[in-house]
Amino acid sequence: MTRFRYFRLVALAGLALMLSPAVQAAPLGIAQLMASLAKNPQGAASFTETKTISILEQPVESSGELLFVAPARLEKRTLKPRPETMVLDGDTLTLERGRRKHVLQLRDYPEVAGMIESIRATLAGDRKALERVYHLALNGDTERWTLVLTPLDAKVGKVIARIRMAGARDAVRSVDILQADGDSSLMTINPQ
């Protein structure tokens, strides 16, 4: 093979790489991501969650199901290690474990509302709701993106340091929450 032919093949290979979709993928914008997420009015998924809590020696692991119906209903049904249900319907949060049931109005708990709203508003593609509570920073492209939410409100910031959501196309695949006290949770989501 002549030297000229070798360089020509290398140049063609380089050009092919530059024109491939992976290399040419444009950065994803927040408006584009939110529009894509908003196209899914409902969804069901399984989840696994690992919580790291400073007062515990071992992380706490749980798993179950998530259900979402836009714009305002989010259900988290924990099946393991023990059954527990959290239902957010509008501004009402209902928590059930065994025979105990607690009903909370989110307006009375802005710190909790901020954390829960981050997930619900992201799934709904509701940029305005997110921007009322968080500064949004997005990295990546449609095939692999990361949305980082940093609290704007001091009350929410006393509880949450940041929330990082990662996904692909129009689906959230993980939610990583870092609390202000250093505790954290990582939820991995698998669509059904």
N, C-alpha and C positions, 0 to 999 in steps of 0.2 A: 504494500500500500504506500503510495507516495505521500510525502509530507503534506502536499496541497490537499489531497483527498482526505487525509486524516483531519486536518483543520476544518475542512468543509463539513465533515460529519459532526465534529464537535460543535460547530456553529449552528448546524441544523438542529441538533439535539438541544442546544441552549435556547434556540428560538421556539422549539416545541414546548419546552418547559415554561417559557415566558407566556405562551399563549394558552396554556392549560388552565382550566377553570380554577384549580386550587391556587395557582399563582396570581391569576387575574381577579380573584374574588375581591370585590370592593368592600371597604369597611361598612359595617351595618350601622345605620342611624337609629336613634331612639324612636323616632316617629315610625320608621319602617318596622322595627321590632314590635312596637305596640299594636300597629295595624295587623301584623301577622298573628299575634297572640289573640287579638279580639275576634278573629275569624272562628275561634273555637268556643261556641256558646256553652258547651258542657264537656265534661271529661271525667274519666275514671282511671285510677292508677293504683298500683300497690306502692308502698313505701317501706323503707328501712331507715331508722333514725338512731344515731349515736349521740348521746349527750355526755359531755365532759363537765363534771361539777366538782369544784375545788374541795368540797368537804367529803367527797367520796373517793375511795381508793381506786375503784374501777369505773370505766364508763358505763352508762346505762344504755342498753340496746332495746329497741322496740320495733315492731313492724305492724302493718295493717293496710288499710285502704283509704284512699282519698277520693272524694266526689266533689265536683264543682259544677254549679249551674249559674251562668252569668245572669245578672251582674253581681248578685249579692249573697249567694249561698255557697258555703264551703263546709264540707264535713270531713272530719278526720276520725276514722274508726280504728283505734289501736286494738289489735287482736292478741299480741304477745308483748310483754310477758303476762299481762292481765288485761281483760277487756276494759276499754274506756272510750267514751265518745265525746267529741267536741263538735258542736254544730254552730256555725255562724250564719245567721239568717238576718239580713239587713243589719241593724245595729244591736241585735240581741245575740249574746253568746251563751250557749247552754252546755254545761259540762256534766257528764254522768260517769260515775264509777260505782259499780255495785248498786246499792240502793240509794246512794247519795246523788243528789241532783242540785246543781247551782245554776241560777240564771242571772246573768250580768248584762247591764246596759253599757255598751262601749263608751258612751259619752261620759260615764262616771269613772272610767279607767283609761285615760289617754295613753298611758305607757303601753298597756296591753293592746289597745286599739291600733297603735302605730305598728306593732310587730305583726299582728294578724292582717291588718290592711295591706301590708307590703306584699303578702302572698296573694291575697284575693285580688287586689288591684293589678298585680302583674299578670295573673292568669286571665283577667278580663281585658288586659291591654288598656287599662285606664291610666293614662299618663298624668292627667290632671290630679287624680286622687293621690298618686305617688308623689307628685311634686309639691303637694300641700304639706307633706311630712318629711320628704327626703330630697337630698341632692342626688341626682342620677348620673352615673358614669358607666358608659358602655364600651366594651372592647370586643373585637372579633368580627366575624362575618356570619352570614346566615347558617353556615354549617357548624359553627362553634362560636358561641358568644358568652360573655360574662357581663352581668349587670350588677353594679355595686351601688347599694343604697346607704347613704350616710345621713343620719337624722339632722333635721334643721331645728326642730323644737328641743329646747333644753330638757324638758321633762322626759321626752322619749330618749334623749341622749344619756340620761342618767341610768337607763335600763339597757339600751342597745348601742354598741359602738359602731357596728356595721352589719349589713346583710349582703351576702354575695349569692346571686342566683346564676346558675350556668344552664345553658340549654343548647338545642340544635333546632334550627328552623323555627317552627311555631310551638315548641314544647319546652317547658321548664324541666330539667333533668335533676337538678339538685338545688337545695337551699341551705346555705351555710350561715348561721347566725353567731356572731360574736357579741356577747353581752359586755356591758361596761365593767362588770366585776371580774371579767376574764373567763367566766363559764361560756361554753359554746355547745352548739348542736349542729349536726350535719345530717340532712335528710336527703336520701337518694330516691328519686321518683322513677317508676317504670310504668309507662302507659299500658293499659290493658287492651 
